[in-house]
Amino acid sequence: MDKRVRINNQIRVPEVRVIDDDGTNLGVMNTVEAIKLAESKNLDLIEISPNAVPPIAKIADYGKFQYLENKKQKIARAKTQVAEVKNIQISIGISDRDLELKAKNASEFLKEGNKVRIVLTLRGREKYLNKDFLKERVSRLFKLLTEEYKIIDDLKPAQRGQAMTIEKVKK
């Protein structure tokens, strides 16, 4: 566990709200009395919510408590999904058929939940073209996308031209 949980004599506040091992609320008690109650049941007094007023403590077996917390964290980590950034590279003079293929790939990436970085590669004098014209060239790709998207980063100068990032709209 990343944060330290206080148990038994480590709890320094004068009184705590106590929850019994079966989940019933025993109300606000003196900390010393709560520790004695927990020891009489051969269990520990574990500070669950230290920021509450008064802090909430639970009577439970500390080893079992740690095991369940680690299990919850493991399940939470397994459910998190890291979105990858996929690149789609187009140029100013890209043919309609190639653009359709790039849009199909971008739609697939969006469907999988990945972000898509569209790079408009520019060579030579193309780097100095009007920004509105460059946006129009990229917007040709957007018209062909089958997934709903939102623009995260607008068209910005990149290493080999201009780039923008889009992601799927979460419903």
HELIX and SHEET records of a PDB file:
HELIX    1   1 ASN A    8  GLN A   10  5                                   3    
HELIX    2   2 THR A   31  SER A   40  1                                  10    
HELIX    3   3 TYR A   62  LYS A   79  1                                  18    
HELIX    4   4 ASP A   96  LYS A  111  1                                  16    
HELIX    5   5 GLY A  124  TYR A  128  5                                   5    
HELIX    6   6 LYS A  131  LEU A  144  1                                  14    
SHEET    1   A 4 ASN A  25  ASN A  30  0                                        
SHEET    2   A 4 GLU A  15  ILE A  19 -1                                        
SHEET    3   A 4 ILE A  56  ALA A  60  1                                        
SHEET    4   A 4 ASP A  44  SER A  49 -1                                        
SHEET    1   B 4 VAL A  85  SER A  91  0                                        
SHEET    2   B 4 LYS A 115  THR A 121  1                                        
SHEET    3   B 4 GLY A 161  LYS A 168 -1                                        
SHEET    4   B 4 TYR A 149  ALA A 158 -1                                        
END                                                                             
